Amino acid sequence: MSPLPRFAPSRRRAEMSSTLRNLGIAMIDSKRIGFIIEQALGHITHAENLRYWVDKDPNVGARWLMIPHHAKDIWQKLPGLSYSMRLSLRAHGAIRQALFREHLDCLYLHTQSLSLFSLGFMTQIPTVISLDATPMNFGAIAAAYDETPSTGIANRIKTAWFRHAFARARGLIAMSDWVRTSLVRDYAVTPDKIRILPFGVNVQQWQFVSRMPPPGRRLRLLFVGGDFERKGGPHLLDAFHHGLADFCELDIVTGTQPAYSGHHVRIHTGLTPNSPLLRKLYADADLFVLPTRGDATPIAILEAMATGLPIITTKVGAIGELVKEGVTGHFIPPAAPQRIVEVITSLAERRDALPAMGQAARTVVERSFNAEINSKGVIDFLKEVSAPRPDGNGHP
């Protein structure tokens, strides 16, 4: 690995701040933070939400480095590289270029897949790794992504590499207790190094809508999932064909046009995060249905809850920390179209229960998944880890 770029050491900044204070001159403790975020599915929405609040903090100078999953570069062409290795190589190059242009007080890496080739930077610059699933978490749901988890010596090397990355990081942000538990159990991370700060929703932007669908009107179902297959879209369409079409209509928001024929189903592609049309689809719906086969913390569920939609979903990944059975929604098994029909039929017969479930869902988001509160928590944590230590050294 080539030498690191030169950048002004934090010790010098601390000494300058101390000198100015001794002269009675106030110095705002501003931070230059590099936000390095992978760009796929819910991570794109997370980046947009986080940036909204970071840009409002006058004491943060942000350098945004968005790392694509696919790019026309040498790493895409090299055979045998996993997506994590490609992402990490792209992240390393982006960080290196940024450091040639400016000093950075702190690095925020979301997710851990970006960290593998940046351990040298992490030695020099206080770094926080944010993740919605550890590699061990992902291994438990890998089949839904059509991937085979590593085993044997390959898995031991991978685990050791990530342990080293987590050890180098000054702090870790877990999006759920599911992640925090794995970090401690599987990667020997000390609990006091971890902050639980989940994905959030802009509750001012995503407005609550009270719902009481009248008897006789078709229930309006909404599915939002970029990866139609993994998110359980085919199972929902199966359920629609075998019972739901009699009394429901369905809006599907996804990345590509799925094969479908039939009435009362509308397919929407090309919608952008937080867009007015997307928010309107949530506002017009009665139920949110996401029978996902594999997920971590789907932002789409939080957006649905913010608008007051009862949730029908599976209890995979960290979803059990988002939805409360019978209070904000109902859980169904993965790949169970008939169970989808049964649950939605039951709710259609007691529509008066929907407003209370929707209000409870909104309350959960306001308390635990508010983007303003959680984003400011991320910013405060980054400022904390980048602050000079008692010996004046801001680095690990």
C-alpha positions as CSV (number, residue, x, y, z in Angstrom):
1,M,0.0,0.0,0.0
2,S,1.4,3.5,-0.9
3,P,2.1,6.1,1.8
4,L,-0.8,8.0,3.2
5,P,-1.4,11.6,2.0
6,R,-0.2,14.3,4.2
7,F,-2.7,16.2,6.4
8,A,-2.5,18.6,9.3
9,P,-2.2,16.7,12.5
10,S,-5.0,17.1,15.1
11,R,-2.3,17.9,17.8
12,R,-1.4,21.1,15.9
13,R,-5.1,22.1,15.8
14,A,-5.5,21.4,19.5
15,E,-2.4,23.5,20.3
16,M,-3.7,26.4,18.1
17,S,-7.1,26.3,19.8
18,S,-5.4,26.3,23.2
19,T,-3.3,29.3,22.3
20,L,-6.3,31.3,21.0
21,R,-8.2,30.6,24.2
22,N,-5.2,31.8,26.3
23,L,-5.4,35.1,24.2
24,G,-9.1,35.4,25.0
25,I,-10.1,34.6,21.4
26,A,-13.1,32.3,20.9
27,M,-12.5,29.5,18.4
28,I,-15.5,27.6,17.1
29,D,-14.8,23.9,17.3
30,S,-15.7,23.2,13.7
31,K,-15.0,19.7,12.2
32,R,-14.2,18.6,8.7
33,I,-15.9,15.2,8.3
34,G,-15.7,12.8,5.4
35,F,-19.0,11.0,4.9
36,I,-18.3,7.9,2.9
37,I,-21.5,6.0,2.1
38,E,-22.3,3.1,-0.2
39,Q,-25.0,3.9,-2.7
40,A,-27.7,1.1,-2.9
41,L,-31.3,0.8,-2.0
42,G,-32.0,2.1,1.5
43,H,-28.5,3.4,2.0
44,I,-29.2,6.1,-0.7
45,T,-32.2,7.3,1.4
46,H,-30.1,7.2,4.6
47,A,-27.5,9.4,2.9
48,E,-30.1,11.9,1.8
49,N,-31.7,12.1,5.2
50,L,-28.4,12.4,7.0
51,R,-27.1,15.1,4.6
52,Y,-30.2,17.2,5.2
53,W,-29.4,17.6,8.9
54,V,-25.6,17.7,8.5
55,D,-25.9,20.6,6.2
56,K,-27.8,22.5,8.9
57,D,-24.9,22.3,11.4
58,P,-22.7,25.3,11.0
59,N,-19.9,23.6,12.8
60,V,-19.6,20.7,10.4
61,G,-17.8,21.0,7.1
62,A,-18.8,17.9,5.2
63,R,-17.1,16.1,2.4
64,W,-19.6,13.6,0.8
65,L,-18.1,10.6,-1.0
66,M,-20.8,8.4,-2.4
67,I,-19.5,4.9,-3.3
68,P,-21.5,3.1,-6.1
69,H,-22.1,-0.7,-6.1
70,H,-21.5,-0.7,-9.9
71,A,-19.1,1.6,-11.8
72,K,-17.1,1.5,-15.0
73,D,-13.8,1.1,-13.3
74,I,-11.0,-1.4,-13.0
75,W,-12.5,-2.9,-9.9
76,Q,-15.7,-3.8,-11.8
77,K,-13.7,-5.5,-14.5
78,L,-11.4,-7.6,-12.3
79,P,-12.8,-11.2,-11.8
80,G,-13.1,-12.8,-8.5
81,L,-13.7,-9.7,-6.4
82,S,-16.6,-9.7,-4.0
83,Y,-18.9,-6.7,-3.9
84,S,-17.4,-5.8,-0.5
85,M,-13.9,-5.8,-1.9
86,R,-15.0,-3.6,-4.9
87,L,-16.7,-1.2,-2.6
88,S,-13.8,-1.0,-0.2
89,L,-11.3,-0.4,-3.0
90,R,-13.5,2.4,-4.4
91,A,-13.8,3.9,-0.9
92,H,-10.0,3.8,-0.4
93,G,-9.4,5.7,-3.7
94,A,-12.1,8.3,-2.9
95,I,-10.7,8.9,0.6
96,R,-7.2,9.2,-0.7
97,Q,-8.2,11.7,-3.3
98,A,-10.1,13.7,-0.7
99,L,-7.1,13.8,1.7
100,F,-4.9,15.3,-1.1
101,R,-7.3,18.2,-1.3
102,E,-8.1,18.9,2.4
103,H,-7.7,17.9,6.0
104,L,-10.4,15.7,7.5
105,D,-10.9,15.5,11.3
106,C,-13.1,12.4,11.1
107,L,-14.3,9.7,8.8
108,Y,-17.8,8.2,8.7
109,L,-18.0,4.9,6.9
110,H,-21.4,3.5,6.1
111,T,-21.3,0.5,5.9
112,Q,-18.4,-1.8,7.1
113,S,-18.0,-3.0,3.5
114,L,-16.2,0.2,2.8
115,S,-13.6,-0.3,5.5
116,L,-11.5,-3.3,4.4
117,F,-8.8,-1.4,2.5
118,S,-8.9,1.8,4.6
119,L,-7.3,0.5,7.8
120,G,-4.3,2.8,7.2
121,F,-6.5,5.9,7.1
122,M,-8.3,4.6,10.2
123,T,-5.0,4.6,12.1
124,Q,-4.4,8.2,11.3
125,I,-8.0,9.7,11.4
126,P,-10.6,9.0,14.0
127,T,-13.2,6.8,12.2
128,V,-16.7,5.7,12.9
129,I,-18.1,2.7,11.1
130,S,-21.9,2.6,10.7
131,L,-23.7,-0.6,9.8
132,D,-27.2,-2.1,9.5
133,A,-25.9,-5.7,9.5
134,T,-22.6,-7.3,10.4
135,P,-21.2,-9.9,8.1
136,M,-22.4,-12.6,10.6
137,N,-25.9,-11.0,10.5
138,F,-25.8,-11.1,6.7
139,G,-24.8,-14.7,6.7
140,A,-28.0,-15.6,8.4
141,I,-30.1,-14.0,5.5
142,A,-27.6,-14.5,2.6
143,A,-29.9,-17.0,0.9
144,A,-32.5,-14.3,0.3
145,Y,-29.8,-12.3,-1.6
146,D,-28.9,-15.4,-3.6
147,E,-25.5,-15.5,-2.0
148,T,-23.7,-18.3,-0.2
149,P,-22.1,-17.3,3.1
150,S,-18.4,-18.0,3.4
151,T,-17.3,-21.0,5.4
152,G,-14.1,-22.6,6.7
153,I,-10.8,-20.8,6.4
154,A,-12.3,-18.1,4.1
155,N,-14.9,-17.3,6.8
156,R,-12.2,-17.2,9.5
157,I,-10.1,-14.8,7.5
158,K,-13.1,-12.6,6.7
159,T,-14.1,-12.5,10.4
160,A,-10.6,-11.7,11.5
161,W,-10.3,-8.9,8.9
162,F,-13.6,-7.3,10.1
163,R,-12.6,-7.7,13.7
164,H,-9.4,-5.7,12.9
165,A,-11.5,-3.0,11.2
166,F,-13.9,-2.7,14.1
167,A,-10.9,-2.6,16.5
168,R,-9.3,0.2,14.5
169,A,-12.5,2.3,14.5
170,R,-12.9,4.9,17.2
171,G,-16.6,4.2,17.4
172,L,-19.3,2.0,15.9
173,I,-22.9,2.9,15.0
174,A,-25.3,0.0,15.1
175,M,-28.6,0.5,13.4
176,S,-30.3,-2.0,15.7
177,D,-29.8,-4.1,18.8
178,W,-29.6,-7.0,16.3
179,V,-26.4,-5.5,15.0
180,R,-25.1,-4.4,18.5
181,T,-25.5,-8.0,19.7
182,S,-23.5,-9.4,16.8
183,L,-20.7,-6.9,17.2
184,V,-20.2,-7.8,20.8
185,R,-20.7,-11.6,20.4
186,D,-19.1,-12.2,17.1
187,Y,-16.4,-9.5,16.8
188,A,-15.4,-8.9,20.5
189,V,-16.3,-5.2,20.4
190,T,-16.7,-3.6,23.8
191,P,-20.3,-2.4,24.3
192,D,-19.2,1.1,25.4
193,K,-17.7,1.6,21.9
194,I,-21.1,1.2,20.2
195,R,-24.0,3.7,19.8
196,I,-27.4,2.4,18.6
197,L,-28.7,5.1,16.2
198,P,-31.2,3.6,13.7
199,F,-32.2,4.8,10.3
200,G,-34.6,7.7,10.6
201,V,-37.5,9.4,8.8
202,N,-38.0,13.2,8.4
203,V,-41.2,13.4,10.4
204,Q,-41.9,16.9,9.1
205,Q,-41.7,15.7,5.5
206,W,-43.5,12.5,6.0
207,Q,-46.9,13.6,7.3
208,F,-49.3,11.5,9.4
209,V,-52.6,10.6,7.8
210,S,-55.5,9.2,9.8
211,R,-57.2,6.4,8.0
212,M,-60.7,4.8,8.2
213,P,-61.4,3.1,4.9
214,P,-65.2,3.0,4.5
215,P,-67.0,-0.4,4.2
216,G,-67.3,-1.5,0.6
217,R,-64.3,0.4,-0.7
218,R,-61.3,-1.7,-1.9
219,L,-58.4,-1.6,0.6
220,R,-55.4,0.1,-0.9
221,L,-52.3,-1.9,-0.4
222,L,-48.8,-0.5,-0.9
223,F,-45.5,-2.4,-1.5
224,V,-42.2,-0.5,-1.7
225,G,-39.0,-2.5,-2.4
226,G,-36.3,-1.8,-4.9
227,D,-35.3,-5.5,-5.1
228,F,-38.7,-7.0,-6.0
229,E,-37.8,-10.6,-5.7
230,R,-36.0,-10.4,-2.3
231,K,-38.6,-8.1,-0.8
232,G,-41.3,-10.8,-1.4
233,G,-43.0,-9.1,-4.3
234,P,-43.9,-12.3,-6.1
235,H,-45.5,-13.7,-3.0
236,L,-47.6,-10.6,-2.6
237,L,-48.7,-10.9,-6.3
238,D,-49.5,-14.6,-5.7
239,A,-51.7,-13.6,-2.7
240,F,-53.3,-10.9,-4.8
241,H,-54.3,-13.4,-7.5
242,H,-55.6,-15.9,-4.9
243,G,-58.0,-13.8,-2.9
244,L,-56.9,-10.2,-2.4
245,A,-58.0,-9.0,-5.9
246,D,-61.6,-9.5,-4.8
247,F,-61.5,-6.6,-2.3
248,C,-58.1,-4.8,-2.7
249,E,-56.0,-2.7,-5.0
250,L,-52.3,-2.7,-5.0
251,D,-49.5,-0.1,-5.7
252,I,-46.1,-1.6,-6.3
253,V,-43.0,0.7,-6.1
254,T,-39.9,-1.1,-7.2
255,G,-36.7,-0.9,-9.2
256,T,-37.6,-2.8,-12.4
257,Q,-40.9,-3.6,-14.0
258,P,-42.1,-7.0,-12.8
259,A,-44.0,-9.4,-15.1
260,Y,-47.7,-9.0,-14.2
261,S,-51.1,-9.2,-15.8
262,G,-54.4,-8.4,-14.1
263,H,-56.6,-5.6,-12.8
264,H,-56.3,-3.3,-9.8
265,V,-52.5,-3.4,-9.7
266,R,-50.3,-0.3,-10.5
267,I,-46.6,-0.6,-11.0
268,H,-44.3,2.4,-10.3
269,T,-40.6,2.5,-11.2
270,G,-38.1,5.3,-11.2
271,L,-39.3,7.0,-8.1
272,T,-36.7,8.8,-6.0
273,P,-36.3,8.8,-2.2
274,N,-38.5,11.3,-0.4
275,S,-40.2,12.4,-3.7
276,P,-43.7,14.0,-3.6
277,L,-45.1,11.1,-5.7
278,L,-43.7,8.5,-3.4
279,R,-45.1,10.3,-0.3
280,K,-48.5,10.6,-2.0
281,L,-48.6,6.8,-2.6
282,Y,-48.0,6.3,1.2
283,A,-50.6,8.9,2.1
284,D,-53.2,7.3,-0.2
285,A,-52.7,3.7,1.1
286,D,-54.5,1.8,3.8
287,L,-52.0,-1.0,4.5
288,F,-48.3,-1.4,3.9
289,V,-47.3,-4.9,2.9
290,L,-43.6,-6.1,2.7
291,P,-43.3,-9.9,2.8
292,T,-39.5,-9.6,2.6
293,R,-37.4,-12.8,2.6
294,G,-34.2,-11.0,3.7
295,D,-33.6,-7.5,5.2
296,A,-31.9,-5.6,7.9
297,T,-33.8,-2.4,8.8
298,P,-36.0,-1.4,5.8
299,I,-36.5,2.4,5.6
300,A,-39.7,1.8,3.6
301,I,-41.3,0.3,6.7
302,L,-40.3,3.4,8.8
303,E,-41.7,5.7,6.1
304,A,-45.0,3.7,6.1
305,M,-45.2,3.9,9.9
306,A,-44.5,7.7,9.8
307,T,-47.5,8.2,7.6
308,G,-49.7,6.1,9.9
309,L,-49.9,2.9,7.9
310,P,-50.3,-0.5,9.7
311,I,-47.6,-2.9,8.6
312,I,-47.7,-6.5,7.4
313,T,-44.3,-7.9,7.1
314,T,-41.9,-10.7,8.1
315,K,-39.8,-10.9,11.2
316,V,-36.4,-11.1,9.6
317,G,-33.2,-9.1,10.4
318,A,-34.0,-6.2,12.7
319,I,-37.7,-5.8,11.6
320,G,-38.8,-7.2,14.9
321,E,-37.4,-4.1,16.5
322,L,-39.6,-1.8,14.3
323,V,-43.0,-3.5,14.3
324,K,-45.0,-4.6,17.4
325,E,-47.3,-7.5,16.7
326,G,-51.0,-6.5,17.0
327,V,-50.1,-2.9,17.9
328,T,-48.5,-1.4,14.8
329,G,-49.0,-4.3,12.5
330,H,-48.7,-8.1,12.0
331,F,-46.0,-10.5,11.2
332,I,-46.3,-13.3,8.6
333,P,-43.8,-16.1,7.7
334,P,-41.7,-15.5,4.6
335,A,-42.9,-17.1,1.3
336,A,-46.5,-17.5,2.7
337,P,-49.0,-16.0,0.2
338,Q,-52.0,-17.7,1.9
339,R,-51.1,-16.1,5.2
340,I,-51.0,-12.7,3.6
341,V,-54.5,-13.3,2.3
342,E,-55.7,-14.4,5.8
343,V,-54.2,-11.4,7.6
344,I,-55.4,-8.8,5.2
345,T,-58.9,-10.4,5.0
346,S,-59.1,-10.2,8.8
347,L,-58.1,-6.5,8.8
348,A,-60.6,-5.8,6.0
349,E,-63.3,-7.2,8.3
350,R,-62.4,-4.9,11.2
351,R,-61.4,-1.7,9.5
352,D,-62.1,0.3,12.6
353,A,-58.9,-1.1,14.1
354,L,-56.7,0.5,11.5
355,P,-56.6,4.1,12.8
356,A,-55.3,3.0,16.3
357,M,-52.6,0.9,14.7
358,G,-51.5,3.7,12.4
359,Q,-51.3,6.2,15.3
360,A,-49.2,3.8,17.3
361,A,-46.9,3.3,14.3
362,R,-46.5,7.1,14.0
363,T,-45.7,7.4,17.7
364,V,-43.0,4.8,17.4
365,V,-41.3,6.7,14.6
366,E,-41.5,10.0,16.4
367,R,-39.9,8.5,19.5
368,S,-37.3,6.1,18.1
369,F,-36.8,6.7,14.3
370,N,-36.9,10.5,14.0
371,A,-34.2,11.4,11.4
372,E,-33.6,14.8,13.0
373,I,-32.9,13.2,16.4
374,N,-30.9,10.3,15.1
375,S,-28.9,12.3,12.6
376,K,-27.9,14.8,15.3
377,G,-26.9,11.8,17.4
378,V,-24.6,10.7,14.6
379,I,-23.1,14.2,14.2
380,D,-22.6,14.5,18.0
381,F,-20.9,11.1,18.1
382,L,-18.6,12.1,15.2
383,K,-17.6,15.3,17.0
384,E,-17.0,13.3,20.2
385,V,-14.7,10.7,18.6
386,S,-12.7,13.4,16.7
387,A,-12.1,15.6,19.8
388,P,-8.5,15.7,21.0
389,R,-7.8,13.2,23.8
390,P,-6.3,14.4,27.1
391,D,-2.8,14.0,25.8
392,G,-3.7,16.4,22.9
393,N,-3.7,13.6,20.3
394,G,-6.9,13.3,18.4
395,H,-6.0,10.0,16.9
396,P,-6.2,6.5,18.3
